[in-house]
Each structure stands twice: as structure tokens, then as C-alpha cells.
Amino acid sequence: MGKYKIFINNEKVILRIVIEKEGEIENFFVYTLNSSPEIGNIYKGKIEKFLPGLNSAFVNIGEIKSGFLQLNKSDFYFSPDDEEFFSPSNILKNGKEILIQICRPGEEEKSPKVTENIALPGRFFVLFPNLKIQKISKKVEDIKERKRLMNIFKKHLGRNFGFVIRTASMYKKEFYIIREIEHILNIWKKIRRDFKKKNAPSLLWRELPLYLRVLRDYVDDNFELVEVDDEIIFKEIVKYTNLFIPELKGKIHFYKSKFPMFLHYGFEEKIENFISKKVQLSSGGYLIIEKGETLTAIDVNSGSSETEDFDETIFKTNLEAANEIPRQIRCRNISGIIVIDFIDMKKKYRDKVFEKFFENIKKDKTKSCILFISKLGLIEMTREKNDYSIYNSLLKECNFCKGEGFEKSKELVYLEMKKKIFEIFSNKTYNFFLEIEISQPLFEFIFKNQLFKNFQFSDRIKFKVDTKLRENEFKILY
């Protein structure tokens, strides 16, 4: 089994992290200045608008956008022992101060989603101060170890705190586990103390920076190296790992060369694969990844892949796609509804492709729900939104196509131009002229097809070629 390596690159305006295994990028993380506010931050907020009809509220958290709180009455407003149910409208009023945590990022005009279910994650466990759940990861299969860990956490947290024991705690010395428990409890005590002292809105606790979160959530015994090209971050990581990840001692290295680290290791070209709409497969096939607002479609194509057996060619391409697509989903951090269209294949191949896909998607730490592959070769799935996607961090809406992802045909542009000309002449007196600046390709298209011959206003229109305009662009001057 291959070992994992982590590479951390800081370019001041952007921080990038790669988890590599055997030359392939298994995970890719990005942080930019517009990624704020960060998921996990805890605030003392003030309700600025309560929406009883939607059972929700907008909470002022002191950021550019208010947080959106979807109320869950079963969690927050009554307990099974209560004889009387209290409606949220009786408890939450505009101006009320509450403790909330960001659980999902905001996008464009959407507010970040916040929750009253506070979660304080550590490497070995996650503390839920307001919940009563006490669970252990299903991946801890050793019965004796499960019992040992539950005894440790119940002894030091009692019945008043909820927690989920993480896989990383397995077979770890009790000393390190207790130290983290004490550390997380101290964080919670400080948050409660600051909630009483500070005015709303206030940031009470900031989640760990991305590079420490990745180490906390991903590092296990299969990691052999962490390399960092920023000296300040390097020192922070050494300090953090000495306390909470002692097995990384001696495995953290500072990249000293002036030659960019990601160029040196060939990551820049590979990262392009997580931005491009088209992803080439080594067999000659390729993927087309179309990101919509609420749905992502991934189409598998055979391309130039070829073997003597047609069915084998299709199977080979689909199998390779079943390996690559989960990596693309992880590294792009795609969330919401995802539909994957494999090339049509026989049932015996469909089952094998689905098994391979499912095996690879299980590497993802983010929760997902997957439906079995259909007769048409479709896999439908949903993936939880846990942070900003690569589309939010590294891409922006096209100014020319307004986010549509395509340009209009010349036929459509002509109809649009004609419509605007009519609108102008219908709203003004007839005794004036229009000058229309158009691109060379559009000029040739119009006059080749004589589109304005015998046109009602043709004697009042003058066309002028502007080589600076895009192919299907025009400007009307009058």
C-alpha cells in the first residue's frame, strides 16, 4: 500500500495543499481571501430578521453577509420530557443574541448557513456541547478498542457532553487523547466566557487555518512526509504536530529552493485537470464536467480509446472513469446533485464499474448518497456541501456569457440585433441614423446572407467593422 505525502504552497494571495499518493493527486485544497468567513467559525450573533413562515432567521454575525439559520424545533425548543411545546416564535425575537457556528459556505447572493449545534473538532474526536449523542466511528472495528476508547471519553466527558470518537484515536495512547480532550474543553469554556463578555456580533472562535485542518482531519499512519514552502507556516505545523500528531515528528520538511515547489513536483499541470471542463483519460477517453448551479453532470466519452473488442474498449474506458471521477469530485469539492453518464455497456460490466466507483468514492471524507447504476449507465448521487468548491475559489463568472458557459450563435445574435434596431426606431423619430459596430466574422455573416437587404430601416443604418470586438459582439451607436 502506497504512502501519502502532503505539500503546502503559500503564494500570499492563495494557499494550496496537495495530498499525493504514488504520483497522483488524491486531494486538493484551496484557500483564498474570498473564502471567508471560514466554515467552523463560532459567533455571538444577533437575530436581525425572524421568518416564522419559513421557520428560519437571518443572524448578524459581523461579516459582509448575515448567516442563515434554519430552525429545528426538535433540537432546540423542546425535549422529550417537556409537557409543553414552545414555538420558535415565542423564543426567538429580532435582536435576540444567540451562539451559532457556520456550517456551510455562502455563494454569490446566498448567505452562509449557520447552526446552533456547535461542533468542536479535534483529531481524535468531535465535541458536541449541546447534544447528547455519544458515538464511535464505524471504522473502529476492534471490539476491545471500541470499549477502551468509549471508557476514556465517558470518564473525562461524562454525560453532559456529546461526542463522536474519530478513527484517528484508534490504538493511540491515553495520554494524547486526554490532552486533546482537555484542550477542546478549554476552548469551549473560553467560548462560553466570551459569549457573556462580548457584544453581538462578535467572532468567538476561529477554526484552524486550512493547513492545520488538513493535518488534523487527514493524517494517519499512512502519511510519510509533509513539505512546506512557507517558513512561518512550517513553524506553526511543527508546533501543532508536536502536541497532537507526534507520529509526524521528523517527517515535516521546509522547502528551501527558490524554484516554485508546485512547478518542481509537476503539480501545476495536474491541477489544471481540476479546473478544465474536459478531463483526458490515459486510455484515450475523456470526461466532460458541466457544473450547474444546483446540479453537476459528468459525461464519459470513449474518444480515441480503442481495443480489438468493442465491449472491452467501453468497459476499459468506463473503469478508468470510475477511478478518475471520484478524484475529480473530491479535488473540485463538488457538492449537491451529481449525475454521471457512463458509456452504455452490458450488465456484467455495469456491476463491475459501479463496484470500482463505489470503492473509490469511499475514500472521500465528505458524506454522500449514491444510487445504484441504472440500465442506461447513469449513477445519481448527492454530496454534502462542506466548504468552498474550486469553482468558488479559482473560477469566476464569464463576463461575456453571463455564466451560461456558452456563446450565442450568429443567427441568434442577428435576431437580437434586429430586435434592438426595431426598439430604437419605434421609440424615436425616424429622422436619425444608426451606426452599428460589429466584428469582422459577424459582418461577413450578415452581408453574405444579405440579412438587411430590403430591411425597413436599411437606409438609416451604417455598419462599421471593429476588429477589437469579440466574434459575436456588436455595438449600436446613435
RAQUI-V345431 format. One record per residue. SS is DSSP state (H for helix, E for strand, L for the rest). OMEGA is omega in radians with two decimals (* if undefined). D_CENTER is the distance of its C-alpha to the mean C-alpha in Angstrom with 2 decimals. Layout:
ss:SS omega:OMEGA d_center:D_CENTER
ss:SS omega:OMEGA d_center:D_CENTER
This chain:
ss:L omega:-3.08 d_center:28.29
ss:L omega:3.12 d_center:26.53
ss:L omega:3.13 d_center:25.38
ss:E omega:3.05 d_center:22.04
ss:E omega:3.11 d_center:21.84
ss:E omega:3.10 d_center:19.45
ss:E omega:-3.07 d_center:19.68
ss:E omega:-3.09 d_center:18.66
ss:E omega:3.11 d_center:19.23
ss:E omega:3.12 d_center:19.67
ss:L omega:3.12 d_center:20.54
ss:L omega:3.14 d_center:21.03
ss:L omega:3.14 d_center:18.75
ss:E omega:3.09 d_center:15.86
ss:E omega:-3.13 d_center:15.21
ss:E omega:3.14 d_center:14.04
ss:E omega:3.12 d_center:14.32
ss:E omega:2.93 d_center:15.25
ss:E omega:-3.03 d_center:16.34
ss:E omega:3.04 d_center:19.13
ss:E omega:3.10 d_center:21.47
ss:L omega:3.06 d_center:24.62
ss:L omega:3.14 d_center:23.51
ss:E omega:3.07 d_center:20.22
ss:E omega:-3.13 d_center:16.72
ss:E omega:3.10 d_center:15.27
ss:E omega:3.13 d_center:12.09
ss:E omega:-3.09 d_center:10.75
ss:E omega:-3.13 d_center:9.28
ss:E omega:3.01 d_center:9.66
ss:E omega:3.05 d_center:11.03
ss:E omega:-3.10 d_center:12.94
ss:H omega:3.14 d_center:15.28
ss:H omega:3.09 d_center:13.38
ss:H omega:-3.12 d_center:10.55
ss:L omega:0.00 d_center:13.28
ss:L omega:-3.05 d_center:13.94
ss:L omega:3.09 d_center:12.17
ss:L omega:3.13 d_center:11.02
ss:L omega:3.11 d_center:14.30
ss:L omega:-3.12 d_center:16.73
ss:E omega:-3.05 d_center:19.88
ss:E omega:2.84 d_center:22.09
ss:E omega:-3.05 d_center:25.50
ss:E omega:3.13 d_center:24.87
ss:E omega:3.14 d_center:27.36
ss:E omega:-3.13 d_center:27.19
ss:E omega:3.10 d_center:27.89
ss:E omega:3.12 d_center:27.79
ss:E omega:-3.10 d_center:28.35
ss:E omega:-3.07 d_center:27.86
ss:H omega:-3.14 d_center:30.09
ss:H omega:3.13 d_center:29.78
ss:H omega:-3.10 d_center:26.03
ss:L omega:-3.07 d_center:26.43
ss:E omega:-3.13 d_center:23.94
ss:E omega:2.98 d_center:24.18
ss:E omega:-3.05 d_center:22.75
ss:E omega:3.07 d_center:22.98
ss:E omega:-3.13 d_center:23.78
ss:L omega:3.11 d_center:21.95
ss:L omega:3.09 d_center:23.24
ss:L omega:-3.12 d_center:20.10
ss:L omega:3.12 d_center:20.04
ss:L omega:3.05 d_center:18.60
ss:L omega:3.08 d_center:19.98
ss:E omega:3.11 d_center:18.09
ss:E omega:-3.10 d_center:18.28
ss:E omega:3.05 d_center:20.00
ss:E omega:-3.03 d_center:20.49
ss:L omega:3.10 d_center:23.71
ss:L omega:-2.99 d_center:24.56
ss:H omega:-3.10 d_center:28.32
ss:H omega:-3.14 d_center:28.78
ss:H omega:-2.89 d_center:26.89
ss:H omega:-2.94 d_center:28.16
ss:L omega:2.98 d_center:31.38
ss:L omega:3.08 d_center:33.69
ss:L omega:-3.11 d_center:34.36
ss:L omega:-3.10 d_center:36.22
ss:L omega:-3.10 d_center:39.33
ss:L omega:3.10 d_center:39.46
ss:L omega:-3.06 d_center:42.17
ss:L omega:3.09 d_center:40.85
ss:L omega:3.13 d_center:37.46
ss:L omega:3.11 d_center:36.27
ss:L omega:3.09 d_center:34.32
ss:H omega:-3.10 d_center:31.37
ss:H omega:3.10 d_center:33.40
ss:H omega:-3.05 d_center:36.14
ss:H omega:-3.07 d_center:33.95
ss:L omega:3.11 d_center:31.23
ss:L omega:3.03 d_center:32.78
ss:L omega:-3.13 d_center:31.71
ss:L omega:-3.14 d_center:32.01
ss:L omega:-3.13 d_center:31.48
ss:E omega:-3.10 d_center:29.71
ss:E omega:3.10 d_center:27.15
ss:E omega:-3.11 d_center:24.95
ss:E omega:-3.13 d_center:21.25
ss:E omega:3.09 d_center:17.91
ss:E omega:-3.12 d_center:14.47
ss:E omega:3.08 d_center:12.43
ss:E omega:-3.10 d_center:9.58
ss:L omega:3.01 d_center:8.58
ss:L omega:3.12 d_center:10.76
ss:L omega:3.11 d_center:10.41
ss:L omega:-3.08 d_center:13.58
ss:L omega:-3.10 d_center:16.34
ss:L omega:3.11 d_center:14.59
ss:L omega:3.02 d_center:15.23
ss:L omega:-3.14 d_center:13.06
ss:E omega:-3.13 d_center:14.00
ss:E omega:-3.12 d_center:16.47
ss:E omega:3.02 d_center:18.58
ss:L omega:3.08 d_center:22.03
ss:L omega:-3.09 d_center:21.20
ss:L omega:3.08 d_center:20.92
ss:L omega:3.11 d_center:19.42
ss:E omega:-3.06 d_center:20.44
ss:E omega:2.97 d_center:19.00
ss:L omega:3.12 d_center:21.28
ss:L omega:-3.05 d_center:21.47
ss:L omega:-3.12 d_center:24.01
ss:E omega:3.03 d_center:23.14
ss:E omega:-3.14 d_center:21.26
ss:E omega:3.05 d_center:23.68
ss:E omega:-3.03 d_center:23.70
ss:L omega:-3.03 d_center:26.59
ss:L omega:-3.10 d_center:26.93
ss:L omega:-3.08 d_center:26.70
ss:L omega:-3.09 d_center:29.32
ss:L omega:3.06 d_center:27.35
ss:E omega:-3.01 d_center:28.34
ss:E omega:3.09 d_center:26.75
ss:E omega:-3.12 d_center:26.23
ss:L omega:3.12 d_center:23.74
ss:L omega:-3.13 d_center:25.10
ss:L omega:3.03 d_center:24.69
ss:L omega:-3.01 d_center:27.58
ss:L omega:-3.14 d_center:30.28
ss:L omega:-3.07 d_center:33.35
ss:H omega:3.13 d_center:35.30
ss:H omega:-3.13 d_center:37.10
ss:H omega:3.09 d_center:33.97
ss:H omega:-3.13 d_center:32.31
ss:H omega:3.13 d_center:35.49
ss:H omega:-3.09 d_center:35.70
ss:H omega:3.13 d_center:32.19
ss:H omega:3.11 d_center:32.68
ss:H omega:3.14 d_center:36.01
ss:H omega:-3.05 d_center:34.63
ss:H omega:3.12 d_center:31.94
ss:H omega:3.13 d_center:34.29
ss:H omega:-3.03 d_center:36.98
ss:H omega:3.12 d_center:34.99
ss:H omega:3.12 d_center:32.88
ss:L omega:-3.10 d_center:35.39
ss:L omega:-3.04 d_center:34.78
ss:L omega:-3.11 d_center:33.47
ss:L omega:3.00 d_center:29.93
ss:E omega:3.12 d_center:27.30
ss:E omega:2.99 d_center:25.40
ss:E omega:-3.13 d_center:23.54
ss:E omega:-3.08 d_center:24.78
ss:L omega:-3.10 d_center:22.30
ss:H omega:-3.09 d_center:23.28
ss:H omega:-3.12 d_center:23.66
ss:H omega:-3.05 d_center:26.71
ss:L omega:3.10 d_center:28.61
ss:L omega:3.10 d_center:31.98
ss:L omega:-3.13 d_center:31.24
ss:L omega:-3.10 d_center:34.23
ss:H omega:-3.13 d_center:34.78
ss:H omega:-3.11 d_center:35.29
ss:H omega:3.13 d_center:31.68
ss:H omega:-3.14 d_center:30.34
ss:H omega:3.14 d_center:32.74
ss:H omega:3.13 d_center:31.84
ss:H omega:3.09 d_center:28.17
ss:H omega:3.14 d_center:29.27
ss:H omega:3.14 d_center:31.49
ss:H omega:-3.13 d_center:28.86
ss:H omega:3.11 d_center:26.35
ss:H omega:3.10 d_center:29.32
ss:H omega:3.08 d_center:30.37
ss:H omega:-3.12 d_center:26.97
ss:H omega:3.12 d_center:27.37
ss:H omega:3.14 d_center:30.97
ss:H omega:3.12 d_center:30.06
ss:H omega:-3.14 d_center:27.44
ss:H omega:3.14 d_center:30.18
ss:H omega:-3.12 d_center:32.75
ss:H omega:3.11 d_center:30.74
ss:H omega:3.14 d_center:29.98
ss:H omega:-3.05 d_center:33.76
ss:H omega:-2.95 d_center:34.47
ss:L omega:3.08 d_center:31.92
ss:L omega:3.08 d_center:31.83
ss:L omega:0.02 d_center:28.97
ss:L omega:3.12 d_center:26.48
ss:E omega:3.00 d_center:25.78
ss:E omega:-3.10 d_center:23.07
ss:E omega:3.14 d_center:24.47
ss:E omega:3.13 d_center:22.09
ss:L omega:3.11 d_center:19.32
ss:L omega:3.14 d_center:16.81
ss:L omega:3.06 d_center:17.50
ss:L omega:-3.02 d_center:16.29
ss:H omega:-3.06 d_center:13.45
ss:H omega:3.08 d_center:16.20
ss:H omega:3.09 d_center:17.97
ss:H omega:3.14 d_center:15.07
ss:H omega:3.10 d_center:14.43
ss:H omega:-3.12 d_center:18.21
ss:H omega:-2.98 d_center:18.53
ss:H omega:-3.01 d_center:16.05
ss:H omega:-3.03 d_center:16.64
ss:L omega:3.00 d_center:20.18
ss:L omega:-3.07 d_center:22.99
ss:L omega:-3.11 d_center:26.35
ss:L omega:3.12 d_center:24.95
ss:E omega:-3.07 d_center:23.80
ss:E omega:-3.06 d_center:26.59
ss:E omega:2.94 d_center:25.45
ss:E omega:-3.14 d_center:23.34
ss:E omega:-3.03 d_center:24.05
ss:E omega:3.14 d_center:23.32
ss:L omega:3.11 d_center:24.59
ss:L omega:-3.02 d_center:24.72
ss:H omega:-3.14 d_center:27.75
ss:H omega:3.11 d_center:26.62
ss:H omega:3.12 d_center:23.38
ss:H omega:-3.13 d_center:25.60
ss:H omega:3.10 d_center:27.99
ss:H omega:-3.11 d_center:25.39
ss:H omega:3.13 d_center:24.06
ss:H omega:-3.14 d_center:27.69
ss:H omega:-3.11 d_center:28.49
ss:H omega:-3.09 d_center:25.57
ss:H omega:3.08 d_center:26.13
ss:H omega:-3.13 d_center:29.87
ss:H omega:-2.94 d_center:29.31
ss:H omega:3.13 d_center:26.64
ss:L omega:-3.05 d_center:26.19
ss:H omega:-3.14 d_center:29.79
ss:H omega:3.07 d_center:29.45
ss:H omega:-3.13 d_center:27.62
ss:L omega:-3.12 d_center:30.82
ss:L omega:-3.11 d_center:32.09
ss:L omega:-3.12 d_center:28.87
ss:E omega:-3.04 d_center:27.25
ss:E omega:3.09 d_center:28.36
ss:E omega:-3.14 d_center:28.39
ss:L omega:-3.00 d_center:28.04
ss:L omega:-3.07 d_center:31.06
ss:L omega:3.09 d_center:31.40
ss:L omega:3.09 d_center:31.11
ss:L omega:-3.06 d_center:29.70
ss:L omega:-3.05 d_center:25.87
ss:H omega:-3.10 d_center:24.43
ss:H omega:3.03 d_center:21.68
ss:H omega:-3.12 d_center:24.44
ss:H omega:-3.10 d_center:26.80
ss:L omega:3.08 d_center:24.70
ss:L omega:-3.09 d_center:23.65
ss:H omega:-3.05 d_center:19.90
ss:H omega:-3.14 d_center:19.74
ss:H omega:-3.13 d_center:20.82
ss:H omega:3.13 d_center:18.54
ss:H omega:3.08 d_center:15.41
ss:H omega:3.13 d_center:16.68
ss:L omega:-3.12 d_center:16.03
ss:L omega:3.12 d_center:12.24
ss:L omega:-3.08 d_center:12.89
ss:L omega:3.08 d_center:15.91
ss:L omega:-3.13 d_center:16.34
ss:E omega:-3.14 d_center:18.99
ss:E omega:-3.11 d_center:18.68
ss:E omega:3.05 d_center:22.13
ss:L omega:-3.05 d_center:23.23
ss:L omega:-3.13 d_center:26.12
ss:L omega:-3.08 d_center:28.41
ss:L omega:3.06 d_center:28.44
ss:L omega:3.14 d_center:26.08
ss:E omega:3.08 d_center:22.75
ss:E omega:2.95 d_center:19.52
ss:E omega:-3.10 d_center:18.60
ss:E omega:-3.12 d_center:14.96
ss:E omega:-3.13 d_center:14.97
ss:E omega:3.06 d_center:11.92
ss:L omega:-3.11 d_center:13.32
ss:L omega:-3.10 d_center:12.58
ss:L omega:-3.10 d_center:12.56
ss:E omega:3.06 d_center:13.15
ss:E omega:3.12 d_center:12.36
ss:E omega:3.11 d_center:15.64
ss:E omega:-3.07 d_center:16.33
ss:E omega:3.12 d_center:20.01
ss:E omega:-3.12 d_center:22.07
ss:E omega:-3.10 d_center:25.14
ss:L omega:3.11 d_center:28.14
ss:L omega:-3.10 d_center:28.83
ss:L omega:3.14 d_center:31.63
ss:L omega:-3.04 d_center:31.35
ss:L omega:2.97 d_center:34.80
ss:L omega:-3.12 d_center:37.02
ss:L omega:-3.13 d_center:40.46
ss:L omega:-3.09 d_center:39.17
ss:H omega:-3.14 d_center:37.02
ss:H omega:3.12 d_center:35.51
ss:H omega:3.10 d_center:34.74
ss:H omega:3.13 d_center:33.00
ss:H omega:-3.12 d_center:30.71
ss:H omega:-3.13 d_center:30.12
ss:H omega:3.14 d_center:29.40
ss:H omega:3.13 d_center:26.84
ss:H omega:3.14 d_center:25.07
ss:H omega:3.10 d_center:25.19
ss:H omega:3.10 d_center:23.67
ss:H omega:3.13 d_center:20.85
ss:H omega:3.04 d_center:20.36
ss:H omega:-3.01 d_center:19.84
ss:H omega:-3.04 d_center:17.57
ss:H omega:3.09 d_center:15.22
ss:H omega:3.09 d_center:13.70
ss:H omega:3.12 d_center:13.20
ss:H omega:3.13 d_center:11.55
ss:H omega:3.14 d_center:9.11
ss:H omega:-3.01 d_center:8.44
ss:H omega:3.06 d_center:8.61
ss:H omega:-3.07 d_center:6.61
ss:L omega:3.13 d_center:3.77
ss:L omega:3.13 d_center:5.30
ss:L omega:-3.14 d_center:6.20
ss:E omega:-3.13 d_center:9.66
ss:E omega:3.12 d_center:12.76
ss:E omega:3.10 d_center:13.06
ss:E omega:-3.09 d_center:16.62
ss:E omega:-3.10 d_center:17.97
ss:E omega:3.08 d_center:21.46
ss:L omega:3.08 d_center:23.47
ss:L omega:-3.10 d_center:26.88
ss:L omega:-3.07 d_center:29.59
ss:L omega:3.14 d_center:31.32
ss:L omega:-3.05 d_center:33.87
ss:H omega:-3.11 d_center:33.14
ss:H omega:3.10 d_center:33.96
ss:H omega:-3.13 d_center:31.27
ss:H omega:-3.12 d_center:28.70
ss:H omega:-3.13 d_center:28.99
ss:H omega:3.12 d_center:28.60
ss:H omega:3.13 d_center:25.52
ss:H omega:3.11 d_center:23.87
ss:H omega:3.14 d_center:24.96
ss:H omega:3.12 d_center:23.45
ss:H omega:-3.11 d_center:20.09
ss:H omega:3.11 d_center:20.12
ss:H omega:-3.12 d_center:21.26
ss:H omega:-3.12 d_center:18.35
ss:H omega:3.13 d_center:15.61
ss:L omega:3.08 d_center:17.23
ss:L omega:-3.09 d_center:16.14
ss:L omega:3.12 d_center:12.60
ss:L omega:3.13 d_center:12.60
ss:L omega:-3.09 d_center:10.11
ss:L omega:3.09 d_center:12.47
ss:E omega:3.09 d_center:13.13
ss:E omega:-3.02 d_center:16.27
ss:E omega:3.03 d_center:18.03
ss:L omega:-3.11 d_center:21.22
ss:L omega:-3.09 d_center:23.90
ss:L omega:-3.08 d_center:24.38
ss:L omega:3.11 d_center:26.67
ss:L omega:3.13 d_center:29.93
ss:L omega:-3.13 d_center:28.27
ss:L omega:-3.13 d_center:25.86
ss:E omega:2.95 d_center:22.82
ss:E omega:3.08 d_center:20.16
ss:E omega:-3.13 d_center:18.29
ss:E omega:2.99 d_center:15.45
ss:E omega:3.13 d_center:12.86
ss:E omega:-3.08 d_center:9.78
ss:L omega:3.10 d_center:8.98
ss:L omega:-3.03 d_center:6.25
ss:L omega:-3.13 d_center:6.27
ss:L omega:3.14 d_center:4.59
ss:L omega:3.11 d_center:3.88
ss:L omega:3.12 d_center:2.75
ss:H omega:3.13 d_center:6.26
ss:H omega:3.08 d_center:7.81
ss:H omega:-3.00 d_center:7.71
ss:H omega:-2.98 d_center:8.81
ss:L omega:-3.10 d_center:11.29
ss:L omega:3.08 d_center:12.35
ss:L omega:-3.08 d_center:14.34
ss:L omega:3.11 d_center:16.36
ss:L omega:-3.12 d_center:19.52
ss:L omega:-3.07 d_center:22.53
ss:L omega:-3.10 d_center:24.80
ss:L omega:3.08 d_center:23.18
ss:L omega:3.08 d_center:21.41
ss:L omega:-3.12 d_center:18.10
ss:L omega:3.13 d_center:20.06
ss:L omega:3.10 d_center:19.39
ss:L omega:3.10 d_center:23.16
ss:L omega:-3.13 d_center:26.46
ss:L omega:3.08 d_center:29.44
ss:L omega:3.13 d_center:32.48
ss:H omega:3.10 d_center:35.75
ss:H omega:-3.14 d_center:37.30
ss:H omega:3.12 d_center:34.77
ss:H omega:3.11 d_center:35.18
ss:H omega:3.14 d_center:38.94
ss:H omega:3.11 d_center:38.78
ss:H omega:3.12 d_center:36.66
ss:H omega:-3.13 d_center:39.19
ss:H omega:3.13 d_center:42.09
ss:H omega:-3.12 d_center:40.71
ss:H omega:3.11 d_center:40.31
ss:H omega:3.12 d_center:43.82
ss:H omega:-3.14 d_center:45.28
ss:H omega:-3.12 d_center:43.55
ss:H omega:-3.10 d_center:44.97
ss:H omega:3.14 d_center:48.49
ss:H omega:-3.11 d_center:48.55
ss:H omega:-3.12 d_center:47.81
ss:L omega:3.07 d_center:50.23
ss:L omega:-3.00 d_center:53.80
ss:L omega:-2.98 d_center:54.56
ss:L omega:3.02 d_center:56.28
ss:L omega:-3.08 d_center:53.42
ss:L omega:3.03 d_center:51.55
ss:E omega:2.99 d_center:47.91
ss:E omega:-3.09 d_center:46.60
ss:E omega:3.08 d_center:43.47
ss:E omega:-3.11 d_center:41.67
ss:E omega:3.11 d_center:39.91
ss:L omega:3.13 d_center:38.51
ss:H omega:3.13 d_center:40.92
ss:H omega:-3.13 d_center:39.26
ss:H omega:3.08 d_center:39.27
ss:H omega:-3.13 d_center:42.89
ss:H omega:-3.14 d_center:43.99
ss:H omega:-3.09 d_center:42.34
ss:H omega:-3.05 d_center:44.06
ss:H omega:3.05 d_center:47.47
ss:H omega:-3.12 d_center:47.52
ss:L omega:3.09 d_center:47.09
ss:L omega:-3.02 d_center:49.31
ss:L omega:-3.13 d_center:46.89
ss:L omega:3.07 d_center:48.70
ss:L omega:-3.11 d_center:52.22
ss:L omega:3.11 d_center:54.32
ss:L omega:-3.03 d_center:51.50
ss:L omega:-3.06 d_center:52.78
ss:L omega:-3.02 d_center:51.82
ss:H omega:3.13 d_center:52.06
ss:H omega:-3.14 d_center:54.94
ss:H omega:-3.08 d_center:52.81
ss:E omega:3.07 d_center:49.80
ss:E omega:3.13 d_center:49.49
ss:E omega:3.13 d_center:46.70
ss:E omega:-3.12 d_center:45.76
ss:E omega:3.04 d_center:43.53
ss:L omega:-3.06 d_center:40.97
ss:L omega:-3.14 d_center:39.55
ss:L omega:-3.11 d_center:36.72
ss:L omega:3.05 d_center:35.15
ss:L omega:-2.99 d_center:32.45
ss:L omega:-3.08 d_center:33.74
ss:L omega:-3.09 d_center:33.48
ss:L omega:3.07 d_center:33.83
ss:E omega:3.08 d_center:36.92
ss:E omega:3.11 d_center:38.29
ss:E omega:-3.12 d_center:41.16
ss:E omega:3.10 d_center:43.56
ss:L omega:* d_center:46.52
